[in-house]
Amino acid sequence: MRKTVAFIAGIAVGVYIARQVEANPEAKRSLNEAGEKIKTFANAVSEGYREQEAKASKTAKLKTAK
């Protein structure tokens, strides 16, 4: 029962915040900028992970070749 109440309260708060952001252009712009920064950060992390994975794979291939 508590989980259901918390879930419904969370939805209500989310709707309220969404309406407030839509009504305030400055808040909307800030939210969009934050989203872009998060996307840039996530892409950088993904790229770094792929680079490290490629290095590890290359090292593993060299070790098994010996």
N, C-alpha and C positions, 0 to 999 in steps of 0.2 A: 504494500500500500504506500509506504514512504517513497519507494522508487518511482511509482506512478505520479505522485504529487510533485516530486522533484523534477521529473521529466516534463510535466505540464507547465510547471513554473519556469523551467528553462526555455520552453518554447515561447511562453508569454514574454519573458525578458528579451529574448532574441527578436521577436516581432517589434517590441517597443524600441529597441536600439536601432533596428533597421529603419523604422519610420523616422526616428530622430536624425539619422544620418542622411536619409533622403531629403529631409527638410532643410538641412544645413549644407550648402555647397562647399564650404571650407572643410567641413568634416569629411565629406565625400571625396574631395581632392586628396586630403591627408590619407584616407583609407586606401585610395588607389595608389598613391605613392608608396605606402607601406607594402602593399601587395607586390608592386614591381620590385622593391628591394628584396622581399622574401624570395621571389622567383629568381632574381639574379644570384642570391646567395645559394639557393638550392641547386641551380645550374653549376655554380662553381664547385660545390661539394661533389656533385655527380661527376663532373669532369675530373676532379682530383682522384676520386675513387677509381674511375676507369683507368687513369694513368698508373696508379699504384697497382691495380690488378694486372695491367699489361706488363709492368716491370716484374711482378711476382711470377707471372706465367713464363716470361722470358727466362728468369733465373731458374725456375723449375725445369724448363726444357734443357738448359745448359747442364744442370746437375745430372739429369737422367741420360744425357748424351755421353757423359764421361764414363 
